[in-house]
Amino acid sequence: MSMKKTISAVIACLSVIAVHAQTALTIGWPAEGYHSPSSLYLVPLDTVVHFNAFSAPGVRDWRWDLPGASPTVVESQEASVVYADEGIYGVNLEAMTDDGKEELRLERAVQAGGANFVWNISGEETGWMDVISLAWYGYYGGTNWLGMEKFAESFHRPVRPAYIDSVAVWFGHFQSVKPDTMLVVSVAEADDEGMPGETLASASVPASQLVKSAELPTCFCFAQPALVDGPFFIVVEGFPNRYGDDVAMLCLRRDEGALCTAYHLLADEDANYRPTGTYTWYQNVDDPTSFAVSPWLRYSDTSGISGLSSEDGLASYDGSALHIPVGTVSLEIYTSGGSMVFSQKQPATTLPLDFLPRGTYLVRTDSRVAKIIK
């Protein structure tokens, strides 16, 4: 299926059905998962996820009915469950009060496993997205004359290793006086200070090819997927800033103290407000915001791989051969899509990789996993 068709399918799935009558019940979604533009909530398989129920005082006798999960029924305010089978499932929540029973039923609410577009915007917030005007200075998250060179949306660490194949970006303004201006979207690891660091994958689209509709996104597709196993960022750069340029992403602004996932790279200035030629990343804590930026995230299906390690003793690649630590009991090589392509017991310390095509691979030596690019 083409990525364009995939996006259309996702947008067509905005059909989470809520059935309730004057209920004040609210579901606290698992921190282990992600909201999706499709109004589904994506959670990994074979991982404990935690639902919480919120309501007005006086509620008691909670009951969760979670099809597809184990256990299926939980009678407490918090439900800790595991999904073993990939699929899309409903969430039903009941509670008793002095005035009777309250009920909240959501059909097609949770996607367990698989892949979907994810972002930091809940279904209740999508109707409030818009561009953020900076008056004469352009836009936050777009064309501007304030020295903001890049913008980034932060995402928490996936609880299982995951791949990002592409990123969808919703734009509210699309005009550029140079249609060949390239906008670049990248996946970046979080550095030691929690700011955008090493780039894992990137793709570019000319301004002339931006999808000129606030209802549909522009897709930036990577030549090779990015493997993420820690906090990560989606970085957007290349916004034109000439007179007549008018390109800006959709954003969601929240109240003071609320969730803020938006960052910007700002030009440093000296005491006389002159640019120094250096730049610093900042989180937009003064105006809590999330960008309408959505990576296509799929959980790793490499059986037995629990995550990447930075410990000594990892296999290494010198451009032609794989070097394996002495004493390794088992060696396994997986593609970035999770398929095993090589397995050997008691391997030699050097393995030429000329039998593998170019690409990104995971190399498992006993309990350690390293990523290599051939």
C-alpha positions as a Markdown table, in Angstrom:
| # | Residue | x | y | z |
|---|---|---|---|---|
| 1 | Met | 0.0 | 0.0 | 0.0 |
| 2 | Ser | 1.3 | 3.4 | -0.9 |
| 3 | Met | 2.0 | 6.0 | 1.9 |
| 4 | Lys | -0.6 | 8.3 | 0.3 |
| 5 | Lys | -3.2 | 5.6 | 0.5 |
| 6 | Thr | -2.1 | 4.8 | 4.0 |
| 7 | Ile | -2.7 | 8.4 | 5.1 |
| 8 | Ser | -6.1 | 8.4 | 3.4 |
| 9 | Ala | -7.0 | 5.3 | 5.3 |
| 10 | Val | -5.9 | 6.8 | 8.6 |
| 11 | Ile | -7.9 | 10.0 | 8.0 |
| 12 | Ala | -10.9 | 7.9 | 7.1 |
| 13 | Cys | -10.8 | 6.1 | 10.4 |
| 14 | Leu | -11.7 | 9.2 | 12.5 |
| 15 | Ser | -14.6 | 7.2 | 13.8 |
| 16 | Val | -14.1 | 6.5 | 17.5 |
| 17 | Ile | -17.7 | 6.2 | 18.6 |
| 18 | Ala | -18.6 | 7.4 | 22.1 |
| 19 | Val | -21.9 | 6.3 | 23.6 |
| 20 | His | -22.8 | 7.8 | 27.0 |
| 21 | Ala | -25.5 | 9.8 | 28.6 |
| 22 | Gln | -24.6 | 12.9 | 30.6 |
| 23 | Thr | -21.6 | 11.2 | 32.1 |
| 24 | Ala | -18.7 | 12.9 | 33.8 |
| 25 | Leu | -16.4 | 10.0 | 33.4 |
| 26 | Thr | -13.0 | 10.6 | 31.8 |
| 27 | Ile | -10.4 | 8.0 | 30.7 |
| 28 | Gly | -6.8 | 8.6 | 31.5 |
| 29 | Trp | -5.0 | 6.9 | 28.6 |
| 30 | Pro | -1.9 | 4.7 | 29.2 |
| 31 | Ala | 1.4 | 6.6 | 29.4 |
| 32 | Glu | 2.9 | 3.6 | 27.6 |
| 33 | Gly | 1.1 | 4.5 | 24.3 |
| 34 | Tyr | 0.4 | 7.4 | 21.9 |
| 35 | His | -2.6 | 9.4 | 20.7 |
| 36 | Ser | -3.2 | 9.1 | 16.9 |
| 37 | Pro | -4.8 | 11.4 | 14.4 |
| 38 | Ser | -7.0 | 8.5 | 13.6 |
| 39 | Ser | -8.6 | 8.9 | 17.1 |
| 40 | Leu | -7.2 | 5.6 | 18.1 |
| 41 | Tyr | -4.7 | 5.1 | 21.0 |
| 42 | Leu | -1.7 | 3.0 | 20.0 |
| 43 | Val | -0.3 | 0.6 | 22.6 |
| 44 | Pro | 2.4 | -2.1 | 22.3 |
| 45 | Leu | 1.7 | -5.8 | 22.5 |
| 46 | Asp | 2.9 | -8.0 | 25.4 |
| 47 | Thr | 3.4 | -4.9 | 27.6 |
| 48 | Val | 1.5 | -3.9 | 30.8 |
| 49 | Val | -0.4 | -0.7 | 30.1 |
| 50 | His | -2.3 | 1.3 | 32.6 |
| 51 | Phe | -5.8 | 2.9 | 32.2 |
| 52 | Asn | -7.1 | 5.4 | 34.8 |
| 53 | Ala | -10.6 | 6.6 | 35.5 |
| 54 | Phe | -11.4 | 10.2 | 36.5 |
| 55 | Ser | -14.7 | 11.6 | 37.7 |
| 56 | Ala | -16.4 | 13.9 | 40.1 |
| 57 | Pro | -16.2 | 13.0 | 43.8 |
| 58 | Gly | -18.6 | 10.3 | 45.0 |
| 59 | Val | -18.0 | 7.8 | 42.4 |
| 60 | Arg | -17.4 | 4.2 | 43.5 |
| 61 | Asp | -17.4 | 0.6 | 42.2 |
| 62 | Trp | -15.5 | 1.1 | 39.0 |
| 63 | Arg | -15.7 | -1.5 | 36.3 |
| 64 | Trp | -13.6 | -1.7 | 33.1 |
| 65 | Asp | -14.6 | -3.9 | 30.2 |
| 66 | Leu | -11.5 | -4.1 | 27.9 |
| 67 | Pro | -12.0 | -6.5 | 24.9 |
| 68 | Gly | -8.8 | -8.0 | 23.6 |
| 69 | Ala | -6.9 | -7.3 | 26.9 |
| 70 | Ser | -6.0 | -9.6 | 29.7 |
| 71 | Pro | -7.7 | -9.4 | 32.1 |
| 72 | Thr | -10.8 | -8.3 | 30.2 |
| 73 | Val | -12.7 | -7.1 | 33.2 |
| 74 | Val | -11.1 | -5.0 | 36.0 |
| 75 | Glu | -13.1 | -3.7 | 39.0 |
| 76 | Ser | -11.0 | -0.8 | 40.2 |
| 77 | Gln | -10.3 | 2.8 | 39.3 |
| 78 | Glu | -7.0 | 1.8 | 37.6 |
| 79 | Ala | -6.8 | -1.1 | 35.1 |
| 80 | Ser | -3.4 | -2.7 | 34.4 |
| 81 | Val | -3.8 | -5.0 | 31.4 |
| 82 | Val | -1.8 | -6.6 | 28.6 |
| 83 | Tyr | -2.8 | -6.9 | 24.9 |
| 84 | Ala | -1.4 | -10.1 | 23.3 |
| 85 | Asp | -3.1 | -10.0 | 19.9 |
| 86 | Glu | -2.8 | -7.2 | 17.3 |
| 87 | Gly | -6.1 | -5.5 | 16.6 |
| 88 | Ile | -8.5 | -2.6 | 17.3 |
| 89 | Tyr | -10.6 | -2.8 | 20.4 |
| 90 | Gly | -13.2 | -0.9 | 22.4 |
| 91 | Val | -13.0 | 0.5 | 25.9 |
| 92 | Asn | -16.0 | 0.4 | 28.3 |
| 93 | Leu | -16.0 | 2.1 | 31.7 |
| 94 | Glu | -18.8 | 2.0 | 34.3 |
| 95 | Ala | -19.0 | 3.5 | 37.8 |
| 96 | Met | -21.6 | 3.7 | 40.5 |
| 97 | Thr | -22.6 | 7.0 | 42.2 |
| 98 | Asp | -25.3 | 7.9 | 44.8 |
| 99 | Asp | -27.5 | 8.9 | 41.8 |
| 100 | Gly | -27.0 | 5.6 | 39.9 |
| 101 | Lys | -24.7 | 4.2 | 37.2 |
| 102 | Glu | -22.5 | 6.2 | 34.9 |
| 103 | Glu | -21.2 | 4.6 | 31.7 |
| 104 | Leu | -18.7 | 5.5 | 29.0 |
| 105 | Arg | -18.4 | 3.2 | 25.9 |
| 106 | Leu | -15.8 | 3.8 | 23.2 |
| 107 | Glu | -15.8 | 1.6 | 20.1 |
| 108 | Arg | -12.6 | 1.3 | 18.1 |
| 109 | Ala | -10.6 | 3.2 | 20.8 |
| 110 | Val | -7.4 | 1.2 | 21.2 |
| 111 | Gln | -5.0 | -0.2 | 18.6 |
| 112 | Ala | -2.8 | -2.9 | 20.0 |
| 113 | Gly | 0.4 | -3.4 | 18.1 |
| 114 | Gly | 1.0 | -2.7 | 14.5 |
| 115 | Ala | 1.6 | 0.8 | 13.1 |
| 116 | Asn | -0.1 | 4.1 | 13.0 |
| 117 | Phe | 0.5 | 7.8 | 12.9 |
| 118 | Val | 1.0 | 9.2 | 16.4 |
| 119 | Trp | 1.1 | 12.6 | 17.9 |
| 120 | Asn | 0.7 | 14.5 | 21.2 |
| 121 | Ile | -2.8 | 15.8 | 20.6 |
| 122 | Ser | -5.9 | 14.1 | 22.1 |
| 123 | Gly | -9.1 | 13.5 | 20.2 |
| 124 | Glu | -10.8 | 16.2 | 22.3 |
| 125 | Glu | -8.2 | 18.8 | 21.2 |
| 126 | Thr | -8.1 | 18.4 | 17.4 |
| 127 | Gly | -10.8 | 21.0 | 16.8 |
| 128 | Trp | -8.6 | 23.7 | 18.4 |
| 129 | Met | -5.6 | 23.5 | 16.1 |
| 130 | Asp | -4.6 | 26.6 | 14.1 |
| 131 | Val | -1.5 | 28.5 | 13.0 |
| 132 | Ile | 0.2 | 30.7 | 15.7 |
| 133 | Ser | 0.7 | 34.2 | 14.4 |
| 134 | Leu | 3.5 | 36.3 | 15.7 |
| 135 | Ala | 2.0 | 39.5 | 14.1 |
| 136 | Trp | 4.7 | 41.3 | 12.0 |
| 137 | Tyr | 7.2 | 38.6 | 12.8 |
| 138 | Gly | 5.6 | 35.7 | 11.0 |
| 139 | Tyr | 4.5 | 32.4 | 12.7 |
| 140 | Tyr | 5.6 | 30.1 | 15.4 |
| 141 | Gly | 6.2 | 26.8 | 13.7 |
| 142 | Gly | 6.7 | 28.4 | 10.3 |
| 143 | Thr | 8.0 | 31.4 | 8.4 |
| 144 | Asn | 9.4 | 33.9 | 10.9 |
| 145 | Trp | 11.8 | 36.8 | 11.3 |
| 146 | Leu | 12.8 | 36.2 | 14.9 |
| 147 | Gly | 15.8 | 33.9 | 14.2 |
| 148 | Met | 14.0 | 30.6 | 14.9 |
| 149 | Glu | 15.7 | 28.3 | 12.4 |
| 150 | Lys | 14.1 | 25.0 | 13.3 |
| 151 | Phe | 11.1 | 23.6 | 15.2 |
| 152 | Ala | 10.8 | 20.3 | 17.0 |
| 153 | Glu | 8.1 | 18.1 | 18.5 |
| 154 | Ser | 9.2 | 15.8 | 21.4 |
| 155 | Phe | 8.0 | 12.3 | 22.0 |
| 156 | His | 8.5 | 10.0 | 25.0 |
| 157 | Arg | 10.4 | 6.8 | 24.7 |
| 158 | Pro | 8.5 | 3.9 | 23.2 |
| 159 | Val | 8.2 | 1.1 | 25.7 |
| 160 | Arg | 9.4 | -1.3 | 23.0 |
| 161 | Pro | 11.8 | -0.5 | 20.2 |
| 162 | Ala | 9.9 | 1.1 | 17.3 |
| 163 | Tyr | 10.5 | 2.2 | 13.7 |
| 164 | Ile | 9.6 | 5.5 | 12.0 |
| 165 | Asp | 9.2 | 5.2 | 8.3 |
| 166 | Ser | 7.7 | 8.6 | 7.5 |
| 167 | Val | 6.2 | 11.8 | 9.1 |
| 168 | Ala | 3.0 | 13.5 | 8.3 |
| 169 | Val | 2.9 | 17.3 | 8.9 |
| 170 | Trp | -0.3 | 19.4 | 8.8 |
| 171 | Phe | 0.2 | 22.9 | 7.4 |
| 172 | Gly | -2.2 | 25.8 | 7.7 |
| 173 | His | -0.4 | 28.2 | 5.4 |
| 174 | Phe | 1.4 | 27.1 | 2.2 |
| 175 | Gln | 2.7 | 30.1 | 0.2 |
| 176 | Ser | 6.3 | 30.5 | -0.8 |
| 177 | Val | 7.7 | 32.9 | -3.4 |
| 178 | Lys | 10.3 | 30.2 | -4.3 |
| 179 | Pro | 8.4 | 27.0 | -4.9 |
| 180 | Asp | 11.6 | 25.0 | -5.0 |
| 181 | Thr | 12.4 | 25.9 | -1.4 |
| 182 | Met | 13.0 | 22.5 | 0.4 |
| 183 | Leu | 11.4 | 21.8 | 3.8 |
| 184 | Val | 13.2 | 19.1 | 5.7 |
| 185 | Val | 11.8 | 16.8 | 8.3 |
| 186 | Ser | 14.1 | 14.6 | 10.5 |
| 187 | Val | 13.9 | 12.1 | 13.3 |
| 188 | Ala | 16.4 | 13.0 | 16.0 |
| 189 | Glu | 17.5 | 11.3 | 19.2 |
| 190 | Ala | 17.3 | 13.3 | 22.5 |
| 191 | Asp | 20.7 | 14.4 | 23.6 |
| 192 | Asp | 22.0 | 14.3 | 27.2 |
| 193 | Glu | 20.2 | 17.6 | 28.0 |
| 194 | Gly | 16.9 | 16.4 | 26.6 |
| 195 | Met | 17.2 | 18.5 | 23.4 |
| 196 | Pro | 17.2 | 17.4 | 19.7 |
| 197 | Gly | 20.5 | 15.6 | 19.1 |
| 198 | Glu | 21.8 | 13.1 | 16.5 |
| 199 | Thr | 19.7 | 12.8 | 13.3 |
| 200 | Leu | 18.5 | 9.3 | 12.6 |
| 201 | Ala | 16.6 | 9.9 | 9.3 |
| 202 | Ser | 15.5 | 12.8 | 7.2 |
| 203 | Ala | 13.4 | 13.6 | 4.1 |
| 204 | Ser | 12.6 | 16.8 | 2.2 |
| 205 | Val | 9.7 | 18.1 | 0.1 |
| 206 | Pro | 9.7 | 21.3 | -2.0 |
| 207 | Ala | 7.2 | 24.0 | -1.0 |
| 208 | Ser | 5.4 | 23.5 | -4.3 |
| 209 | Gln | 4.4 | 20.0 | -3.1 |
| 210 | Leu | 3.0 | 20.9 | 0.3 |
| 211 | Val | -0.6 | 19.6 | 0.5 |
| 212 | Lys | -2.6 | 22.8 | 0.3 |
| 213 | Ser | -5.3 | 21.7 | 2.7 |
| 214 | Ala | -5.4 | 22.0 | 6.5 |
| 215 | Glu | -7.5 | 18.8 | 6.5 |
| 216 | Leu | -4.8 | 16.6 | 5.0 |
| 217 | Pro | -1.1 | 16.3 | 5.8 |
| 218 | Thr | 2.1 | 16.4 | 3.8 |
| 219 | Cys | 4.0 | 13.2 | 4.0 |
| 220 | Phe | 7.8 | 13.1 | 4.3 |
| 221 | Cys | 9.0 | 9.5 | 3.6 |
| 222 | Phe | 12.4 | 8.3 | 4.6 |
| 223 | Ala | 14.6 | 6.2 | 2.4 |
| 224 | Gln | 15.5 | 4.0 | 5.4 |
| 225 | Pro | 13.4 | 3.8 | 8.6 |
| 226 | Ala | 14.7 | 5.2 | 11.9 |
| 227 | Leu | 14.9 | 2.9 | 14.9 |
| 228 | Val | 13.9 | 4.7 | 18.1 |
| 229 | Asp | 14.4 | 3.2 | 21.6 |
| 230 | Gly | 14.5 | 6.4 | 23.6 |
| 231 | Pro | 13.0 | 9.9 | 23.8 |
| 232 | Phe | 13.0 | 11.4 | 20.3 |
| 233 | Phe | 12.1 | 14.5 | 18.3 |
| 234 | Ile | 10.6 | 15.3 | 14.9 |
| 235 | Val | 12.5 | 18.3 | 13.6 |
| 236 | Val | 11.1 | 20.6 | 10.9 |
| 237 | Glu | 13.3 | 23.1 | 9.2 |
| 238 | Gly | 13.8 | 25.0 | 5.9 |
| 239 | Phe | 10.9 | 27.4 | 6.3 |
| 240 | Pro | 11.3 | 30.3 | 3.8 |
| 241 | Asn | 11.5 | 33.8 | 5.3 |
| 242 | Arg | 11.5 | 36.2 | 2.4 |
| 243 | Tyr | 9.0 | 38.9 | 1.9 |
| 244 | Gly | 5.8 | 37.2 | 0.7 |
| 245 | Asp | 6.6 | 33.8 | 2.2 |
| 246 | Asp | 3.7 | 32.4 | 4.2 |
| 247 | Val | 4.3 | 28.7 | 5.4 |
| 248 | Ala | 3.3 | 27.5 | 8.8 |
| 249 | Met | 2.3 | 24.3 | 10.6 |
| 250 | Leu | -0.9 | 23.8 | 12.5 |
| 251 | Cys | -0.4 | 24.0 | 16.3 |
| 252 | Leu | -2.4 | 23.4 | 19.4 |
| 253 | Arg | -2.0 | 26.0 | 22.1 |
| 254 | Arg | -2.8 | 25.1 | 25.7 |
| 255 | Asp | -3.3 | 26.9 | 28.9 |
| 256 | Glu | -0.4 | 27.9 | 31.1 |
| 257 | Gly | 1.2 | 24.9 | 32.9 |
| 258 | Ala | -0.3 | 22.3 | 30.5 |
| 259 | Leu | 1.5 | 19.8 | 28.3 |
| 260 | Cys | 4.1 | 21.4 | 26.1 |
| 261 | Thr | 6.0 | 19.3 | 23.5 |
| 262 | Ala | 7.1 | 22.1 | 21.1 |
| 263 | Tyr | 10.7 | 23.3 | 20.9 |
| 264 | His | 12.5 | 25.9 | 18.7 |
| 265 | Leu | 16.1 | 26.5 | 17.7 |
| 266 | Leu | 16.8 | 30.2 | 18.3 |
| 267 | Ala | 19.7 | 32.3 | 17.1 |
| 268 | Asp | 21.9 | 33.6 | 20.0 |
| 269 | Glu | 22.5 | 37.3 | 20.4 |
| 270 | Asp | 25.1 | 39.4 | 22.2 |
| 271 | Ala | 24.4 | 42.2 | 24.7 |
| 272 | Asn | 23.7 | 44.5 | 21.7 |
| 273 | Tyr | 21.2 | 42.1 | 20.2 |
| 274 | Arg | 23.5 | 41.2 | 17.3 |
| 275 | Pro | 23.6 | 37.5 | 16.1 |
| 276 | Thr | 26.6 | 35.6 | 17.4 |
| 277 | Gly | 26.3 | 32.9 | 14.8 |
| 278 | Thr | 25.4 | 30.2 | 17.3 |
| 279 | Tyr | 22.0 | 28.7 | 18.1 |
| 280 | Thr | 20.3 | 27.2 | 21.2 |
| 281 | Trp | 17.3 | 24.9 | 21.6 |
| 282 | Tyr | 14.5 | 26.0 | 23.9 |
| 283 | Gln | 11.2 | 24.4 | 25.0 |
| 284 | Asn | 8.2 | 26.7 | 24.5 |
| 285 | Val | 7.2 | 26.5 | 28.2 |
| 286 | Asp | 5.9 | 30.1 | 28.3 |
| 287 | Asp | 3.2 | 29.2 | 25.7 |
| 288 | Pro | 2.5 | 25.4 | 26.0 |
| 289 | Thr | 2.1 | 24.1 | 22.5 |
| 290 | Ser | 2.1 | 20.9 | 20.4 |
| 291 | Phe | 2.7 | 20.8 | 16.7 |
| 292 | Ala | 0.5 | 18.9 | 14.3 |
| 293 | Val | 3.4 | 16.6 | 13.5 |
| 294 | Ser | 2.8 | 12.9 | 13.3 |
| 295 | Pro | 5.4 | 10.1 | 12.8 |
| 296 | Trp | 4.3 | 6.8 | 11.3 |
| 297 | Leu | 5.4 | 4.5 | 14.2 |
| 298 | Arg | 5.5 | 0.8 | 14.1 |
| 299 | Tyr | 6.6 | -1.4 | 17.0 |
| 300 | Ser | 9.5 | -3.7 | 16.4 |
| 301 | Asp | 8.5 | -7.3 | 15.9 |
| 302 | Thr | 12.0 | -8.7 | 16.3 |
| 303 | Ser | 11.3 | -11.5 | 18.8 |
| 304 | Gly | 13.5 | -11.5 | 21.8 |
| 305 | Ile | 15.1 | -8.1 | 21.2 |
| 306 | Ser | 14.3 | -6.0 | 24.3 |
| 307 | Gly | 16.2 | -2.8 | 23.2 |
| 308 | Leu | 19.4 | -1.3 | 22.3 |
| 309 | Ser | 22.4 | -1.2 | 24.6 |
| 310 | Ser | 25.3 | 1.1 | 24.9 |
| 311 | Glu | 27.4 | -1.3 | 27.0 |
| 312 | Asp | 30.8 | -2.5 | 25.9 |
| 313 | Gly | 30.9 | -5.8 | 24.1 |
| 314 | Leu | 28.6 | -4.9 | 21.2 |
| 315 | Ala | 29.3 | -6.1 | 17.7 |
| 316 | Ser | 30.8 | -3.4 | 15.4 |
| 317 | Tyr | 30.9 | -2.9 | 11.7 |
| 318 | Asp | 33.9 | -1.5 | 9.8 |
| 319 | Gly | 32.3 | -1.0 | 6.4 |
| 320 | Ser | 33.0 | -4.5 | 5.1 |
| 321 | Ala | 32.9 | -7.0 | 8.0 |
| 322 | Leu | 31.1 | -7.5 | 11.3 |
| 323 | His | 33.4 | -7.8 | 14.4 |
| 324 | Ile | 32.0 | -10.0 | 17.1 |
| 325 | Pro | 33.1 | -10.1 | 20.7 |
| 326 | Val | 35.2 | -13.1 | 21.7 |
| 327 | Gly | 33.1 | -15.7 | 23.6 |
| 328 | Thr | 29.8 | -14.8 | 21.9 |
| 329 | Val | 27.5 | -17.8 | 22.1 |
| 330 | Ser | 24.9 | -16.8 | 19.5 |
| 331 | Leu | 24.7 | -14.2 | 16.7 |
| 332 | Glu | 21.5 | -13.1 | 15.0 |
| 333 | Ile | 21.0 | -10.4 | 12.3 |
| 334 | Tyr | 17.6 | -8.8 | 11.7 |
| 335 | Thr | 16.5 | -6.3 | 9.0 |
| 336 | Ser | 15.1 | -3.0 | 10.1 |
| 337 | Gly | 11.6 | -4.4 | 9.4 |
| 338 | Gly | 12.2 | -7.2 | 11.9 |
| 339 | Ser | 13.0 | -10.2 | 9.7 |
| 340 | Met | 15.9 | -12.5 | 10.7 |
| 341 | Val | 18.4 | -12.8 | 7.9 |
| 342 | Phe | 21.3 | -14.7 | 9.6 |
| 343 | Ser | 21.7 | -16.8 | 12.7 |
| 344 | Gln | 24.8 | -18.7 | 14.0 |
| 345 | Lys | 26.0 | -20.4 | 17.1 |
| 346 | Gln | 29.5 | -20.0 | 18.4 |
| 347 | Pro | 30.3 | -17.4 | 15.6 |
| 348 | Ala | 33.8 | -16.4 | 14.6 |
| 349 | Thr | 35.0 | -13.0 | 15.6 |
| 350 | Thr | 34.9 | -11.7 | 12.1 |
| 351 | Leu | 32.0 | -12.0 | 9.6 |
| 352 | Pro | 32.1 | -10.4 | 6.2 |
| 353 | Leu | 28.7 | -8.9 | 5.3 |
| 354 | Asp | 29.0 | -8.9 | 1.5 |
| 355 | Phe | 26.0 | -11.3 | 1.4 |
| 356 | Leu | 23.7 | -8.6 | 2.7 |
| 357 | Pro | 22.2 | -5.8 | 0.6 |
| 358 | Arg | 22.7 | -2.2 | 1.8 |
| 359 | Gly | 20.4 | -1.1 | 4.6 |
| 360 | Thr | 20.0 | -0.8 | 8.4 |
| 361 | Tyr | 20.3 | -4.0 | 10.5 |
| 362 | Leu | 20.0 | -5.0 | 14.2 |
| 363 | Val | 22.8 | -7.3 | 15.3 |
| 364 | Arg | 22.2 | -9.4 | 18.4 |
| 365 | Thr | 25.1 | -10.9 | 20.2 |
| 366 | Asp | 23.7 | -12.9 | 23.1 |
| 367 | Ser | 21.8 | -10.4 | 25.2 |
| 368 | Arg | 23.2 | -7.2 | 23.5 |
| 369 | Val | 21.8 | -5.5 | 20.5 |
| 370 | Ala | 23.6 | -3.0 | 18.2 |
| 371 | Lys | 22.4 | -1.1 | 15.1 |
| 372 | Ile | 24.6 | -1.0 | 12.0 |
| 373 | Ile | 24.2 | 0.7 | 8.7 |
| 374 | Lys | 25.7 | -1.1 | 5.7 |
